[in-house]
Amino acid sequence: MADGDTPVLDLLATMTAASIDATTLDPETLMLVRIAALVAVDAPEFSYLANLGVAEELDLDPERVRGVLTAVAPIVGTARVASATGKIVRALAVAIEAAELELEMELDELEAEDDDA
């Protein structure tokens, strides 16, 4: 997409970058806090997908994410934590499916190249 075709996503990216630049938190703590905030606002799967992708890049231990869910449960309630857990599972399933599709496409390209050779 050309620049400007996604004004909402562009704004979110700008806001996120500004937030990251302004914080004094280390990257791992920042991601844990962001995950806690997602739970608190009952964020959609897409939000978890985007943030868990960054968490994965940071090699954030899944046990730490579970720790965040446990820590915020008394504050936000079990319903929000259960909702978040389901959304995280669905977001991870989407990520796995996307990775599998990407792998299939790469394999198809390799097969096509072999057929052409």
N, C-alpha and C positions, 0 to 999 in steps of 0.2 A: 504494500500500500504506500502511496505517496505521502509525504509529510503533510499533515493537516487533515488526512482522511479519517483519523481516529481522535477527534479532539478530547473526548472523555478519557480514553486510555492515555493520551499524551499528558493530560492534566494530572492524572493519578501517578504517572511515572515521575513527573516533575515534583509533585508533592512528596512522593516517597524519597526521591533523591535528596530533597531539601531536609527532610526529617533525618535521614541517615547522616547527612553532613553536619546537622546541628546537634546530634546526640553525643553524649560523652560515654555511652555504653559501648562495650566491645561488641563485635558482630554477633556472637553467639547469644549473649544476654539480650541484645536487641531483638533477635528472632524469637526468643522465648517470651519476651514481653509482648511482641506483636501477636503471637499465638494466643496468649492470655487475653488480649484485647479482642481478638476474633471470637473467642468463646463468649466473652462478656456481651458482645453485640449480636450474637447469634448469626454470624457471617455466613454467606453462601459458600458452596463447595469451591467455586472459582477462587475465592479469596484464600482458602486453605491451599488450593493447588499452587497458586502463585507463591505464597509464603513458604510452603513446605519445599518447593523447588529450590528456593534460596537456602533454606535450612539444610537441604541435602548437599548443596554445593559447599556448605561450611562443615560438612561431616558432623552435623549435630546429631548426637545420640538420641534415637527414638525414646529411650528411657527418660531422657530429660523432658521430652514433650509430654510423656505420660505423667511425669512429675508435676508439670505445669497444670495439667488437667486435674490432678489430685489437689494441688495447692489452691486452685480457684474454686473448687466445688463448694466449699462452705460459703463463699461469697456470692457466686452466681447461681448456685443451686444445681441439683442433680439433673434437672431437665435440660439445662443449657449444656452441661458436660456430656450428657447422653446424646444430645443433638450434635454437638461438636464432634464426638467420636464417630458417629455415623457419617457426618460430612467428610471427616478426614479419611475414613475408609473409602467412601465413594470417590473422593479426589485422588487418592492413591490408585484406585482401580482405573480411573480415567488416564492417569499418567502411565500406568502399565500398558493399557490398551494403545495409547499413542506411541509408546516406545515399540510395541510389537508391530504396529502398522508401519512405522519408520523402518524397522528392520526388514519387514516384508518388501517394502519398496526398494531398499538397497539390494536385497537378494534378487529381486526381479531385474534391477538394472544390471547386476553382475551376470545374470543368466542371459540377458539380451546382448551384453558385450561378448560373452562366450559364443553365442550363436552367430554373431557378426564376424567373429574371428575365423 
